[in-house]
Amino acid sequence: MSKSNEAKAREQRLAAKLRENLRRRKGQAKARADADLAAPDSTESGQGKKP
């Protein structure tokens, strides 16, 4: 395999990994947002996230 073919193959692999990572992170963010909407806010009672 020549250097330019190796570089193209590497770029394609990296692009695929970036797309996969973006989909995964978007899914995680959506799940987190859905969980925030479904769960009652527990910060008023002093329990919940640390400052």
C-alpha positions in Angstrom: 0.0 0.0 0.0 1.4 3.4 -0.9 1.7 6.3 1.5 -1.3 8.2 -0.1 -3.5 5.1 0.1 -2.5 4.6 3.7 -3.3 8.2 4.5 -6.7 7.9 2.8 -7.5 4.7 4.6 -6.5 6.3 7.9 -8.7 9.4 7.2 -11.6 7.1 6.4 -11.2 5.2 9.7 -10.9 8.3 11.7 -14.0 9.8 10.0 -16.0 6.7 10.8 -14.9 6.7 14.4 -15.8 10.4 14.7 -19.3 9.8 13.3 -19.7 6.8 15.7 -18.5 8.8 18.7 -20.9 11.7 17.8 -23.9 9.4 17.5 -23.0 7.8 20.9 -22.5 11.1 22.6 -25.8 12.5 21.2 -27.6 9.4 22.4 -26.1 9.8 25.9 -27.0 13.5 26.0 -30.6 12.7 24.9 -30.9 10.0 27.6 -29.5 12.4 30.2 -32.0 15.1 29.2 -34.9 12.6 29.2 -33.8 11.4 32.7 -33.6 15.0 33.9 -37.2 15.6 32.7 -38.5 12.4 34.2 -36.8 12.7 37.6 -38.0 15.2 40.2 -35.5 17.9 41.2 -33.9 16.7 44.4 -31.6 19.7 44.8 -34.3 21.6 46.8 -34.2 19.1 49.7 -30.4 19.4 50.0 -29.8 16.1 48.3 -28.4 15.9 44.8 -25.4 17.3 43.0 -22.5 18.5 45.0 -21.5 22.2 44.6 
